[in-house]
Amino acid sequence: MKRWFLVLLTVIIINSGLITGVNAAALVEKKEIGKYFTEFTTGTFVMYDEANDQYVVFNEPQSIKRLSPCSTFKIYNSLAGLETGVLDQEDVFTLFKWNGKQYAFPAWNHDQTLASATRDSVVWYFQELASRVGTKRMQAFLDKIGYGNRDISGGLTTFWLRSSLQISASEQVDLLHRLYSEKLPVSPQNVAIVKKNITLSEDNGVRLMGKTGSGFQDDKWLLGWFVGCVEKQGNRYFFATNIEAPDGATGGKAREITKLILKDLQVL
């Protein structure tokens, strides 16, 4: 199983243009991480330790299964807006006016900038942003960065919300690594803005950055994501967690699980 996964992961990386050499990164399976996923139908954790060129993985088959990114796509929706010039690099000039519609989340019910909309995962802001970027430019952007299956046929304001766009946990990790390593054809200044907006904490020289995502359908929470990066003592650890269940699988739960695992691994 380990050999099969490593070969498949290598194929994914090579096809994505992530490596050009013949040597793949080492892979360590952590079956004990499974204790954090027992209340869910399935789930996975993937982490890439940059300094040691090593992947830590729980549940290999799930880690390469493509799923809707849900709100984790806000990382790249933000970047698309910045790269196309729809959004200004000064946050104050990224303001979108609230249309007055009452949402279940009070934090959504006012004007938003890119920073506030990222922090509170404001769906209407990013739907408006995608609309302003437009179908042609959004497709070109996803093709350029090689995002998952690159499929936006599900509709310009919904393709990332349990619709046509899909990406695996392994692909999330590798794309984040490319993003942070300036290996994507995007502006470093725009990447810095996105990183700032997803920064959750900076304590004792440890910077945690991440974005949750939750899949909701028929009044049930079916899918939860948490993806991001930890910068610590000159090293970077890129991670992605997803969970699936008939209900109760949320981004918040995925974030809780991830933080516990990262503490176990002495990353946090």
Buried (B, 14 or more C-beta within 10 A) or exposed (E): EEEEBBEBBBEBBBEBEBEEEEEBBEBEBBEEBEEBBEEBEBBBBBBBBBEEEEBBBBBBEBBBBBBBBBBBBBBBBBBBBBBBEBBBBEBEEBBBEBEEEEEEEEEBBEEBBBBBBBBBBBBBBBBBBBEBBBBEBBBBBBEBBBBBEBBBEBBBBBBBBBBBBBBBBBBBBBBBBBBBEEEBEBBEEBBEBBBEBBBBEEEEEBBBBBBBBBBBEEEEBBBBBBBBBBBBEEEBBBBBBBBBBEEEBBBEBBBBBBBBBBEBBEBB
